[in-house]
């Protein structure tokens, strides 16, 4: 079942045109303003199925927040068409809100002077949640997010990690079909991040909740998501699996070899040497050109090895290179 449908969506804003310098231009700007149109998102089209865990990434100003705001109904597209769970978000915001949950890492939807327990009861009334469903969901969240120890503590007394868990729980009390997350682990320690990531995976397995995660922390993407969507300058530049992304943009699989002696380095057009220091050599190859088994066989054949390690290119470095490359191309244009 398709949960989110986006067809040829664009969003443009009218912004003030920078005024010219000088006192005359300053006076003129008091009586008449010049405007120009800025395109934040251009001709986006994609589909997301029920239960998918999607990482939605891009550099600052790429159009991520604008896209999520249109999906959640906060903004209306300039052109194109959006459906989330069969609802057009910008035209039926109230009904759409009953089917989505939204969590922003730097903003809280909780009442600081109230305990989490009382805040949840307010959300129950707001979303008109049946008592039996509310009780079941609260018990599920408290147990899975390990919140029993601070469930009745005022929000202002909670740590950052505890507040984030409480925000997550609050956004899920009404069993939303779609959960939008914006930097959910920002500022959290390692343990808190691990707990949030584990919870999202278990939530998805238990309730088939569709998760859209925007973040600059690539560990979040690797630990949680099955699908990666990358946006830059308002356009989707990649949409697919994580492993396929690494193979397409990362330059290939890395094979780190430590020789026992001064063995000759393998010479094969399909396998590239990317690092060489003493007895340590790092090879890189594309699995579409040579299989893993053949690459290992070629590297180890007639060579005395001490150690061999296989790894994929680091996602964060690969993405950083793409951002830098695209920025350079735009500046040259």
N, C-alpha and C positions, 0 to 999 in steps of 0.2 A: 504493500500500500504506500502510495506517495504521500508524504506528510507536508512537504513544502514544494511549491511550484513557482518559479520565477521566470517570466517570459519577457525578454527584451526591455528590461527595466533601466531607466535612466533617472538621475536626479541632478537638477541644476539649481544653484542659489543665485539670487541677485545681491551683489555686494557693492559697497561704495568704491568707486574708482579712486585710486590715490590722487590727491590734488597736487597741482603744481606748486612749487615754492614761490614765496613772495607775498607781500601784504595784499595786493590786488586779488590774487587767487583766493586768499583766505577770506576776504570780504565777499567775493562772489559765491563761495561755498556756503555762506550763511543763507543765501536766498535761493540757490539752485544747486542740486547735487547731481553729479554724473554717476551713473551706475554701469556695471558690467556683469555678465553672467559667468559663473564659475561652475564647471561640471565636476561633481564629486563622484558620480557613478555613471558609467556609459554602457548601455546595451548589455546588461547582465542577463544571462539565462542559465539556470541550473535546476536540478531536481534533487530532493533529499527524501529518502525512504524512511518509513517508520522504524525506529530503533537504531538508526545510524548514529555513530559517534564521529562528529565532523570537527576537525580543526580548521578554523577560518583565520588565516594569518595575512600579514602584509605590513609594510613600513608605516610609520606615522603619516597620516594624511592620504592613505591609499584608498579609503572609502569603506573600511570595515564598519566603523560605528554608524555611518549613514545607512549601510545595508541592513544592519541589525535593527536600527530604528524603523526602517521601512517594513521589515519582517514583523516587528512587534506592534506596528500600527501607530507609532509616534509620529512618523513622517509619511506624507503621501508622495508617491513617485511622480515625477514630472511626466513620464510616459512609461508605457509597459503595464504589465499585469502581475499581481502576486496573489497566491492562494496559500494559506496555512491551515491545514486540517479542513480544507474545503471552504474556508472563510476568507474574504478579502479584508485584510487587517485594517486598512485606513478607513473603510466604509462601515465596519461593524466592530468598533474598538472594544466595546463592553463584552460582546460575545467572544471575541478573540482573546481577551484578557482571561477568560475562564479556562482557556485551553493552553495557556503558556505560563512559564515561570521565568523570571529575570533576576539575575544576580550580578551586581557590579562590585568588583573587588575594592574599590575606593569609596563606595557609598553604602549606606545601611538603610534597610527598610524597617528596622526595629525601633521600638520606643525605649530610649535609654533609661528612663526611670522605672520601667516596669520589668518584672521578671519575664523570662522567655515564656513561661506557662501562660501568663495573662496576655502577652502579645499574640500568642497562638490562638487564644480564644477570640480575640478581635478579628483575626484573619478568618476564623471559622464563620463569624457573622458576615464578614465582608464577601466571602465567596459562597455563602449559604451551603456550607458543608454539612451533610447529615451527621448526627452525633456518632453513629456506629463507624462511619468512614473516618471521621475526625479522630476518634479514639484509636482505631487501627493504625492510621498514618502516624500519629504522634508516637505511639509505641514503637513503630518500625523505625522512625527517624532517631528517636532517643537511643535506641539500642544500636543501630548501625553506625551512628555518628558519635557514640559513646558520650552522651550528654547528661546522663543521669546525675552526675555529681554537681552540675551547675544549672539544672533545669529550672530551679526556683530562685536563682540569683539574679539581681537587677543587671540589665545588659551593660551598664556603664562599668561594672566591676569585672567584666569578663576580659580575658586576653584577646589579642587579635585573632588567633586561631579559633578560639571558642566563639567569637562573634561571627566569623565566617561560617562555621558549622551551623550556628543558629539561623543565619540568613539563608543558607541552603535549605534547611528544614522548612523555614517559613514559606519559601517559594514553591515548595513541593507538597504542601498540606492538601491542596485541592486536586491532586493527581493530574498535573498538566501533561499534555501529550508532548510538548516541546519545552526544553529548558535552554535558555540563552545565558551563557556565562561570559563575563568580561573580566579577564585577569583575576580569577577566583583564588589564586595562590599568592598574589603579590604581597610581599612583606612577611610571609609566613616562614617559620623555621622548617627544617627538613622533615621532622616528624609530622607536623601539621600538614605539610604538602602531601606527604605520603598518604595520610588519612583521607584527605579530600579526594585524591585520585582513586584510591581504593573504593571509596563510597560511590563515586560516579560510575565505576565499572559494575559494582554490585547493583546499584539502582537500575542501570540499563539492563542487566541480566534479569532482574526481578520484575520490572514493570515495562520494559521495552520503551522507555522514555527516549525520545530523540534529543540528542545533545548537540548544541552548536557552541563551540568553545573558541573565543578569541583571546589570544595571549601572546606575549613576547617570550615566554618561558618554553623553550622547545622540549624540555623534559615533560611538561604537561601534555604536549602533543604526542610524544612518543609513548608515554605511559597510558594515555586514555584513548586516543583516537585511532580509528581504523582508516579514515579517509582524510585527505588534506586538500583544502582549497586555498590557493594563494591569489591575492588581489594586489594589483599595483596600478596606480594612476587610474583607478576606477574601473579596471577591467580584470577579469579572471585570467591569470596566466598559467595556472596549473590546477587540475582537478583530477585526483586519482588516489591510489594507495601510497603509503609511506615508502615501502620498499621500491616501488616503481619510480617514485620521485628521486630516491637516492641513486638509482641506476641511471635515470635520465639526466640528472643535473650534477650528480656527485663525482662523475668521472669514472666510476666503476668500483668494484670490490677491491679491498686492500689486503695484501698478503705480506705479513711481516715475518722475515726469516732471519735467524741467527745461525751463522755458519761456525763450525768448529775451527776451521783454518782459513787460509787465504784462497778460497775456492773462486773459480771464475763466475762472474755474474751471468745469469741466463740472458741470452740474446734471442729474442723472439719478437717479431713485429706486433704481435697481438698483446704482449705483456710488457708494460712500461715500468722502468725503474724511476720511482719518484723520490727516493731518499736512500743514501748510502753513507754509512759511517762505520769504519772498521769492519767488523765481521757482521754488522747488521745491515740488511737490505730490505727496503719496502717496495714491493711490486704492486702495480695497479692494473686491473684488466676488466673488460666489459664481458659480462656473462653471455651476451648475445653473440660474441665473437669466439669465446672459448669457455667451455664448461668448467665448473669448479674442480671437478675431478681431474681433468686434463691439466689445468693450471698447476695444481698441487703436484701432479706427476712430473711435469716439466721442471718445476722448481727444485724438486727433491731428487730427481734422477741424476745419478753420478755425483751427488754432492753430499758431503758429510755434515748433517745438520745437528745443531744443539736444541733449537726450539723453532716452532712455527705457530703463528697466530693469524686468525682470519677475522677481519672486521669490516663493517660497512663505513662509508664516509660519515663524519659527524653531521647530523642534520642541521645544527645551528650554524656551522661554518659554511655549509652548502647554501643555506638560505641567505646568509650574510653576503656571500659572493654574488648571488642573483640580485639582491637589493642594490649593491654597489654598481654592478654592471648596468642595470636598468636606469639608475640615476645618471650615470655617465652618458648613456645614450640619449636621455632626455635633454641633458645640458648641451650636447652637441647639436641637437636638432634645431 
